[in-house]
């Protein structure tokens, strides 16, 4: 069996897979909403409390790995550790306190793992893979099933919330601020022509799909989102705070404070590249990492 731990800015996850003759087969999954991005100080350091939180969860994961008997384990970290100024200190503390080695992926490496995972089962030959994490957003532009460009921008659902939202939901001024920051980043990335599909990867994309399916009374198995309809849902959430609160508590209570910033990032990407449809992928960075680096 293969185990992989993903230390993200919003959540920390342990996923276990077994290898079949042709592919990977999912065995089990454990997730904690760690919210590490919320422990980043004004000096851009992950605080001691944040490091303690990461160590606590990794210690729990280590017990699970031992009890299940997983021999092949990889631990990766993304923006949660990559984008702070005390990366080496964090890695040293984790090693000293848990005995675990952590590999910090660059933004481009994370994006490419997203691409491998997201395109593993899809028939789409061109589009954009989008992974809106807690502390960064990865975009991979692909055509003829080949990567054209892979980039990472330093804005995610949780750090947008902690840095730009003063209450539970963003005000109009804060919404415009988030949109403007994302658009400025996109303007420096690519002149890529739009009107292609987005492959949504990660927890934000899956949460958006849950909201979308509930709002339009679609089966929970639906994984395709009309961008026009998604924009209407966003307007409802922005304009009616009571409706927003009720829906988020019903559908995704653990993301009540981060889903609107994440949805604003997604909507800005959709508008900038004139995309018509989002297809939600069940596989992403963890699966892509295993496929690309371990099982190939």
N, C-alpha and C positions, 0 to 999 in steps of 0.2 A: 504493500500500500504506500501511497504517497500523501504526505501531509504538507500543506502550505499555509503559513500564517502571513496575513496581510495587515501591516500596521498603517492604517489610514488616518487622516485628520479628523474624521467624524466617527468611524467605527474601526474595530479590530476584529478580524475574522480568522477562524481556523477552518479549513476545508480539507476533507480527506477523500482521496480517489483511489480506485484500484485500476490497474492497467489490464485491458483486454487485448486480444490479438490485434485489433484494428484501432482501438481508441482508448479514452479514459472513461471510467464509469464512476459516477458520483456515489459516495458512501454516506457521509454525514457532514453537518455544518454546525458551527457554533459562532455566535456573534455577540459582541458587546458594543454598545454605543458609548465609546470612550470619550469622544469630544476633545481630542488632544489639542486641536486648534484653539480652543477656548482657554488653554493654559499658556498660550504664548504671550510674553510680556511686551511692554512698549519698546524694549530693547531687542525685540525679535529673538528671545530666548525661550525655549521650553522650560517652564518653571520646575522646581523640585517636585511640586505636587503633580505636575504633568508626567514627569519621569516616574514617580511613584505609581501613578495610575497605569502606565504602560507596563511597568515591572509586575504589578499585581496581576494584571490580566495575562501576561506572558507566563507567569508562574502557574496560573490555573490551566492555561493551554498545555503547559509542560506535563502537568499531572494527567490530563486527558490523553496526551500522546503516549505516555508511559503505560497507562492502564489499557489502552487499546492495542498497544504494541506496534505503533507505526515506526518503521526503521528509517525511511527516507523523508526527511523533513527539511523544508526550505523556509526561511523567514525573510520577507521583503518589507521594505518601508518606502513610502512615497513622499508626498509633500509634507506630511506630519513631521518628518525628521530632515528631509532634504532642504526645506526652505527656511530653516532656523539657523541661528548663528552658533549654536553649541552642539552641532551634529556629533562631533567626535566625543564630547563628554557624555552625551546620551548613549552612544554605542558602547563606550567603556563601562558605564554604570550597568547597562543591561547585561553585558558579558560578565561583569564581576558579581552581580546579584542573582543571575539566573543561569549563567554558563552558556547562554545562547549567543550565536553570532547572527548579526542582522546585515543583510545586503540592502544598501540604499540605492534604489533605481533612479537614474536621471529622468528628467521629464520626457526626453525622447524615448528612452528605454521603456518607460511605463506606457507611453502611447503605442509603441510597436507591439508590446505584449497585449494591450487592449485590442489592437487590430487582429492579431493572430487568434485570440479568443473569440472576438465578435464575428469574424468571418468564417469560423470553423463550420457552421451549419447553414449559413445563408446562401442564397442563390444570387444575391446582389453582386454585381461585378464592378460597380462604381458608386461612390458616395462619400460620406464623411462618418467616421467612427467618432462618437462624442462620449467622453467619460467625465461627468461633472462630479468631482469628489468634494471632500470637505475643505481642502486647502488649495486645490488647483483643478484646472480643467484641461484634459488632453483631447487633441483633435488630430485625426489621421485622414488625409485626403487620399482616396485611392481610385484608380481607373484601370480597367482590364485586369482586375484582381491584384494589381500591383500598387505598392505605396508610392505616392507622388511626393507627399510632404507629411512629416510628423512633428507636432509641436505641443508645447505645454504652456499655459498661461497661469499666472499666480493667483487666480481667483476661483474660489469654490463656494459651495453653499454655506459652510460654517464660518469661514473667515470673512465672507461678505456680511454675514449676520453680525459677527462680533465687532467688526470695524465700522459698519455703516448703518446699523439698525439700532435705534435707541429703545424701542419697546418690543413687544412680541412680534408685531407685523410692521413692515416698512411703511413709512408715510410717503406721500407723493414725491416730496423732495428727495427722499432716500431711494425711492424706486428709480428716479431719473439719474441719480448719482451712480447706482449700480449699473444701469443700462449704459451710461456714458463710459464708464470704466471698461466694460466688456467690449463695447464697440471700438474704442481706441486701440485695444489689444488686437482685435480682429483686423483692423485696418493695416496693421503692420505685418500680418501673417502671409496672406495669399490673395492673388487676384483671380483665384479659382472660380470658374463659372458655376452658378447655382443650379437649382431645379433638379437636384438629385436627392436620393434617400439619405436620411441620417440613421445610422445604427447606434442606438442608445445603449450605453454600458454602465453598470454600477447601480448603487442604491438609489441615487436621486432619480435616475431614469425609470427604475422599477416603481418607485413611489409615485412618480408622475403618472405612470400607466394605471396604477391602482385608482388614483383620483379620477382620471379620464374615464375609465370603465364604469365607475360608480356614477359619475355625473351624466353619462350618456346611456346608462342602463345596458351596458354591454357585458358579455360573459367574462368572468375573471381570467379565462384563458386567452382572451384577446391580447395581442402584443403589437398591434399596429395602430398608430395615432395619426389622424388627419391634423396637419399643422394649423389649418384654418379653425378647426373646432377647438384645438388646444388654446389658441389665442382667445377665443370666446370664454373658455373656462378660466383663463388667467384674469380676464377682465371682471368676471363674476367674483373671483376671490379677492381682487384688489378693491372692488367697489363696495362689497357687502361683508364687513368684518364679522358680523354674527354668523352669516352663512359659512364664511371661511373657517371660523373657530369650530363650528359644529361638524363640518365635513372632515377637517383635519383630525379632530379628536376621535371621530368614528373610524376613519380609514387608516391614518398613519400618525398616531399620537406621538411616537418617538421622534418624528421629524417636524413637529408643529412649528418650531422656530426657524428651521433651515429650508423647508420646502419652497417657500415663496422666493427667497434669494436664488435657490437652485433653478426654479422654474423661470425666473427672469433671465438667468444666464442662457438657458436653453432657448427661450423665445427670441433673445437677441441674436443667437447663432442662426436660428431658423430664418429670421427676417434678413439678416445680413447676406446669407447665401441663398435666399429665395427657395428654401426647401419646402416640399409639399407633404412629405410623410416621414414619420419616425417609426422605425421598427426596433422593438426592444429585444436585445440579445440577453439570453440567460447566462452566457459565458463572457468573461472579460479578462482582466489583468492576471488573476491567479491561474486560470486555465491556460491562458496564452503563455504565461511563464513556464508552466509545466510542459506544454506541447513543444515550445521553442527550445528550451534549455535542458530538459531532463529526459523526456520520452522520445525525442527525435533521434 
